[in-house]
Amino acid sequence: MHRKLFVLIGSLVLVLLTTSGCLDLFAVPGIVVSPDGSTAYFIGGGLDMESGEDLQTSLTALNLSDGSTEVLVEGDENTLISAFAVNPVDGTLAFVRSVQGGAFTLEVYNGGSTAVVVELPTNTIGTMAAFSPDGNWLALTLVTLPEGMAEGEEFSAEAAATATFGVYLVNGADGSVTLISDDANTRANTLAWSPDGSYLAYNAWVDSNGDGRIQTSGGFDMSAMMGGASTDAPQPDLSHIFVYDVAAGSTTQIETETVDYGQVFLDDSTLAYVSINFAGMMTGEMPGINIYDIGSGESESVYSAQALISGIALSPDGSMVAWTESSSQMPSGSGGEEETPSST
């Protein structure tokens, strides 16, 4: 069995879960619906452990009327199809194709054929893609892999931690690609556009504990959080929300002392996001939803949850917000536990 792509995927999962955090990844869309509501698109594929066949990925269309599926773009043992998005104006599909020993490209699918839009940085894999509302810009979050990982070689978790996570903006008019995040000092994951396309909000993990690396796994004192004896676990790094002004080409960070993710615009200048103070959870503080005003730069808490929130979303008309709370038990302020129902 060819193992190169399998090792590459396994290594990528390792990076995402151990050096970038996982709560924010719940916000990455696994399914995207066409503008007319007739078709859903998703990345399909898998590894047949019994037969030993290679891991393969494909961009697949699901007909929402009759339930039939069609593979639009298929990968192979050396090709990975990753981040994808649907243009809200003309319905074309954009996706990232990463080929070991070959090109790393952003491509479009339309009318049964694919075309390369632009070549991406070497050794990159997409984690999320999002078109601006007018379809003129495409934002991408890309993981740039170390050379050994890209070649499918075995390597340590320390080597995996050197992968970089950046936000790139693709100009639909001229195909230019611009890195808009500080990929050397942040690990960006999820994206959200304002309704008018003036702002792009993304979350990114930072080295907030000053230990010289961006690491979230293993940083939480889970024993103390669940009412047990405290350990010497280091303070975890934090995820913050950054707002990029497309016209000005500038970025503003929402300054907090919490883990922030799940950002969504309520209108052109107001942003909602999820906030968690893991240290405060030991004394009964629960996750919540905050509202950030771009004009004033101020945030306010508008909702306190009873459990972890895995993401939030805005209704099409902008009048309502939905979110999901886990139904698992959480520690109360007195050290006990209580059931918390899921809610939206």
C-alpha positions as CSV (number, residue, x, y, z in Angstrom):
1,M,0.0,0.0,0.0
2,H,1.2,3.5,-0.8
3,R,1.6,5.2,2.6
4,K,2.7,8.7,1.6
5,L,-0.7,10.4,1.6
6,F,-1.8,8.5,4.7
7,V,1.2,9.7,6.6
8,L,0.6,13.2,5.4
9,I,-3.1,13.2,6.5
10,G,-2.2,11.6,9.8
11,S,0.4,14.2,10.4
12,L,-1.9,17.1,9.5
13,V,-4.5,15.8,12.0
14,L,-1.8,15.6,14.6
15,V,-0.9,19.2,14.0
16,L,-4.5,20.4,14.1
17,L,-5.4,18.7,17.3
18,T,-2.2,19.3,19.3
19,T,-0.9,22.6,18.2
20,S,-3.9,24.5,16.9
21,G,-6.7,23.6,19.2
22,C,-10.0,21.9,18.3
23,L,-12.9,24.0,19.5
24,D,-12.6,26.4,16.6
25,L,-12.4,23.6,14.0
26,F,-16.1,22.9,14.7
27,A,-16.8,26.1,12.8
28,V,-15.2,24.8,9.6
29,P,-18.0,23.9,7.2
30,G,-18.0,20.3,6.1
31,I,-21.0,20.8,3.8
32,V,-21.7,23.9,1.7
33,V,-25.0,24.5,-0.2
34,S,-25.3,26.0,-3.7
35,P,-26.8,29.5,-4.0
36,D,-30.1,28.1,-5.4
37,G,-30.4,25.5,-2.6
38,S,-30.5,22.5,-5.0
39,T,-27.1,20.9,-4.2
40,A,-24.9,20.3,-1.2
41,Y,-21.1,19.8,-1.6
42,F,-18.7,18.0,0.7
43,I,-15.3,16.3,0.7
44,G,-15.7,12.5,0.6
45,G,-13.2,9.7,0.8
46,G,-11.6,7.4,3.3
47,L,-9.2,4.6,4.0
48,D,-10.3,1.0,3.6
49,M,-8.4,-0.6,6.5
50,E,-9.5,-4.2,5.5
51,S,-8.4,-4.0,1.9
52,G,-5.5,-1.7,2.6
53,E,-6.4,0.6,-0.3
54,D,-5.0,4.1,-0.1
55,L,-6.7,7.1,1.5
56,Q,-8.4,9.2,-1.2
57,T,-10.5,12.4,-1.1
58,S,-13.0,13.7,-3.6
59,L,-15.2,16.8,-4.0
60,T,-18.7,15.4,-4.2
61,A,-22.1,16.9,-5.0
62,L,-25.3,15.8,-3.4
63,N,-28.6,16.4,-5.2
64,L,-31.0,17.6,-2.5
65,S,-34.0,16.6,-4.5
66,D,-33.4,13.0,-5.2
67,G,-30.5,12.2,-2.9
68,S,-28.1,11.1,-5.7
69,T,-24.4,11.9,-5.5
70,E,-21.8,12.7,-8.1
71,V,-18.0,12.9,-7.7
72,L,-16.9,16.2,-9.3
73,V,-13.2,16.1,-8.5
74,E,-11.4,13.0,-7.4
75,G,-8.0,12.7,-5.7
76,D,-5.7,9.7,-5.6
77,E,-3.0,8.3,-3.4
78,N,-0.8,11.3,-4.1
79,T,-3.4,14.0,-4.3
80,L,-5.4,15.7,-1.6
81,I,-8.6,17.7,-2.2
82,S,-9.1,20.0,0.7
83,A,-10.7,23.4,1.6
84,F,-13.5,24.4,-0.7
85,A,-16.2,27.1,-1.1
86,V,-19.1,28.0,-3.4
87,N,-19.2,31.4,-5.0
88,P,-22.5,33.0,-3.8
89,V,-22.9,34.9,-7.1
90,D,-22.3,32.4,-9.9
91,G,-22.3,29.1,-8.0
92,T,-18.8,28.0,-9.1
93,L,-16.8,25.8,-6.8
94,A,-13.3,26.7,-5.6
95,F,-11.0,24.1,-4.0
96,V,-7.5,23.4,-3.0
97,R,-5.6,20.6,-4.7
98,S,-2.3,19.4,-3.1
99,V,-0.1,17.0,-5.0
100,Q,2.9,15.3,-3.5
101,G,5.9,16.1,-5.7
102,G,3.7,18.3,-7.9
103,A,1.7,21.6,-7.8
104,F,-0.3,23.1,-5.0
105,T,-3.1,25.0,-6.6
106,L,-6.4,26.8,-6.1
107,E,-8.8,25.6,-8.8
108,V,-12.4,26.1,-9.8
109,Y,-15.0,23.6,-11.0
110,N,-17.7,24.8,-13.3
111,G,-19.8,23.0,-15.9
112,G,-18.0,19.7,-15.6
113,S,-14.4,21.0,-16.0
114,T,-11.7,22.3,-13.7
115,A,-9.3,25.1,-14.2
116,V,-6.3,26.4,-12.2
117,V,-6.8,29.8,-10.8
118,V,-3.5,30.3,-9.2
119,E,-0.6,28.3,-7.8
120,L,-0.4,28.3,-4.0
121,P,2.7,28.3,-1.7
122,T,4.5,25.0,-1.8
123,N,3.5,22.3,0.7
124,T,0.2,23.8,1.6
125,I,-3.1,22.1,2.5
126,G,-6.4,24.1,2.9
127,T,-8.4,24.0,6.1
128,M,-11.1,26.5,5.2
129,A,-12.3,28.7,2.3
130,A,-14.8,31.4,2.2
131,F,-16.0,33.7,-0.7
132,S,-16.8,37.4,0.0
133,P,-20.6,38.1,-0.4
134,D,-20.0,39.7,-3.8
135,G,-17.8,36.8,-5.0
136,N,-14.9,39.0,-5.8
137,W,-12.6,37.7,-3.0
138,L,-11.7,34.3,-1.7
139,A,-10.2,33.9,1.8
140,L,-8.2,30.8,2.5
141,T,-6.7,29.3,5.7
142,L,-3.7,27.2,4.7
143,V,-1.4,24.9,6.6
144,T,2.1,25.0,5.3
145,L,3.8,21.7,6.1
146,P,7.5,21.1,6.9
147,E,9.4,19.5,4.0
148,G,9.5,16.1,5.6
149,M,5.8,16.1,6.2
150,A,5.0,17.1,2.6
151,E,7.2,14.2,1.4
152,G,5.3,11.7,3.6
153,E,8.2,11.0,6.0
154,E,7.8,9.9,9.6
155,F,8.7,12.7,12.0
156,S,8.2,13.8,15.6
157,A,5.5,16.0,17.1
158,E,8.1,18.6,17.6
159,A,8.7,18.7,13.8
160,A,4.9,18.9,13.2
161,A,4.7,21.9,15.5
162,T,6.8,23.9,12.9
163,A,3.9,23.9,10.4
164,T,2.5,27.4,9.9
165,F,-1.1,28.4,9.6
166,G,-1.9,31.5,7.6
167,V,-4.8,33.5,6.1
168,Y,-4.5,34.3,2.4
169,L,-6.7,36.6,0.4
170,V,-7.2,35.8,-3.3
171,N,-8.2,38.6,-5.6
172,G,-10.7,37.3,-8.1
173,A,-9.9,40.1,-10.6
174,D,-6.2,39.5,-11.1
175,G,-5.6,36.2,-9.2
176,S,-3.1,37.7,-6.8
177,V,-2.6,35.9,-3.5
178,T,-1.8,37.9,-0.3
179,L,-0.9,36.6,3.1
180,I,-2.8,38.8,5.5
181,S,-2.0,37.1,8.8
182,D,1.2,36.8,10.8
183,D,1.8,33.1,10.1
184,A,5.1,33.2,12.1
185,N,3.4,34.1,15.3
186,T,-0.3,32.9,14.9
187,R,-2.1,29.8,13.9
188,A,-5.2,30.8,12.0
189,N,-8.2,28.5,11.4
190,T,-11.6,29.8,10.7
191,L,-13.1,32.7,8.6
192,A,-16.1,34.9,8.5
193,W,-17.0,37.8,6.1
194,S,-19.1,40.8,6.9
195,P,-22.3,41.1,4.9
196,D,-20.9,43.9,2.7
197,G,-17.5,42.3,2.3
198,S,-15.6,45.1,3.9
199,Y,-14.2,43.0,6.8
200,L,-12.9,39.5,7.2
201,A,-12.7,38.1,10.7
202,Y,-10.6,35.1,11.6
203,N,-9.5,33.4,14.7
204,A,-5.9,32.4,15.4
205,W,-4.0,30.9,18.3
206,V,-1.1,32.9,19.7
207,D,1.8,32.2,22.1
208,S,0.1,33.9,25.0
209,N,2.0,32.1,27.7
210,G,5.4,33.2,26.3
211,D,7.0,29.8,26.2
212,G,8.2,30.3,22.6
213,R,5.7,28.0,20.9
214,I,2.0,27.9,20.1
215,Q,0.5,24.9,21.9
216,T,-2.9,24.2,23.3
217,S,-3.1,20.5,23.9
218,G,-1.9,19.6,27.3
219,G,-2.1,23.2,28.5
220,F,-5.3,22.8,30.5
221,D,-5.3,21.7,34.1
222,M,-8.2,19.3,33.5
223,S,-7.9,17.7,36.9
224,A,-8.5,21.1,38.7
225,M,-11.3,22.0,36.2
226,M,-13.2,18.8,37.1
227,G,-12.9,19.3,40.8
228,G,-9.7,17.3,41.5
229,A,-6.3,18.3,42.8
230,S,-4.5,21.0,40.9
231,T,-1.4,20.0,38.9
232,D,1.5,22.0,37.6
233,A,0.2,22.2,34.0
234,P,1.2,25.4,32.3
235,Q,-1.2,28.1,31.3
236,P,-2.6,27.3,27.9
237,D,-2.2,29.5,24.8
238,L,-5.2,31.5,23.7
239,S,-7.2,31.9,20.5
240,H,-8.1,35.5,19.6
241,I,-10.3,37.1,17.0
242,F,-8.7,39.3,14.4
243,V,-10.6,41.7,12.0
244,Y,-9.0,42.5,8.7
245,D,-10.1,45.7,6.9
246,V,-10.0,44.9,3.2
247,A,-9.8,48.5,1.9
248,A,-7.3,49.6,4.5
249,G,-5.3,46.4,4.4
250,S,-5.0,46.6,8.2
251,T,-5.8,44.1,11.0
252,T,-7.3,44.7,14.5
253,Q,-7.1,42.1,17.3
254,I,-10.0,41.8,19.8
255,E,-8.0,42.1,23.1
256,T,-9.2,39.5,25.7
257,E,-7.7,37.1,28.2
258,T,-9.9,34.2,27.0
259,V,-10.1,31.6,24.3
260,D,-12.2,33.2,21.6
261,Y,-13.6,31.5,18.4
262,G,-16.8,30.9,16.4
263,Q,-16.9,34.5,15.0
264,V,-19.9,35.5,12.9
265,F,-20.9,39.0,11.7
266,L,-24.4,40.2,12.8
267,D,-24.2,43.2,10.5
268,D,-21.5,45.1,8.6
269,S,-19.9,46.5,11.8
270,T,-20.9,44.1,14.6
271,L,-19.3,40.7,15.3
272,A,-20.4,37.9,17.7
273,Y,-18.0,35.4,19.0
274,V,-17.7,32.6,21.6
275,S,-15.5,33.2,24.6
276,I,-14.2,30.7,27.2
277,N,-12.2,31.4,30.4
278,F,-10.9,27.9,31.2
279,A,-9.4,29.1,34.5
280,G,-12.7,30.7,35.5
281,M,-14.5,27.4,34.8
282,M,-13.0,26.1,38.0
283,T,-15.0,28.5,40.0
284,G,-18.2,28.2,38.0
285,E,-17.7,30.7,35.1
286,M,-19.2,29.3,31.9
287,P,-18.5,30.0,28.3
288,G,-20.5,32.8,26.7
289,I,-21.2,34.9,23.6
290,N,-19.8,38.4,23.2
291,I,-20.7,41.2,20.8
292,Y,-17.8,43.3,19.3
293,D,-18.4,46.7,17.8
294,I,-15.8,47.5,15.1
295,G,-16.4,51.3,15.3
296,S,-15.8,51.6,19.1
297,G,-13.6,48.6,19.5
298,E,-15.6,47.5,22.5
299,S,-16.9,44.1,23.5
300,E,-19.8,43.2,25.7
301,S,-21.1,39.8,27.0
302,V,-24.7,39.1,25.9
303,Y,-25.1,35.4,26.9
304,S,-23.7,33.0,29.5
305,A,-23.9,29.3,28.5
306,Q,-24.4,26.2,30.6
307,A,-21.9,24.1,28.6
308,L,-19.3,24.3,25.9
309,I,-20.4,26.1,22.7
310,S,-19.1,24.5,19.5
311,G,-20.0,27.3,17.2
312,I,-22.6,29.9,16.2
313,A,-24.4,30.8,13.0
314,L,-26.5,33.7,11.7
315,S,-29.9,33.2,10.0
316,P,-30.1,34.2,6.3
317,D,-32.1,37.3,7.1
318,G,-29.8,38.3,10.0
319,S,-32.5,38.4,12.6
320,M,-31.5,35.4,14.6
321,V,-28.4,33.6,15.9
322,A,-28.2,29.9,16.5
323,W,-25.5,27.9,18.4
324,T,-24.9,24.5,19.9
325,E,-24.2,23.7,23.5
326,S,-22.8,20.3,24.5
327,S,-25.0,18.2,26.7
328,S,-22.0,16.9,28.7
329,Q,-21.7,17.5,32.5
330,M,-19.8,20.6,33.5
331,P,-18.4,21.5,36.9
332,S,-20.4,23.9,39.0
333,G,-19.0,26.6,41.2
334,S,-19.4,24.4,44.3
335,G,-17.4,21.6,42.8
336,G,-20.4,19.5,41.9
337,E,-21.8,18.5,38.5
338,E,-25.1,19.3,36.8
339,E,-26.7,18.1,33.6
340,T,-26.9,20.8,30.9
341,P,-29.2,20.3,27.9
342,S,-28.2,21.1,24.4
343,S,-29.8,24.3,23.1
344,T,-29.9,26.5,20.0
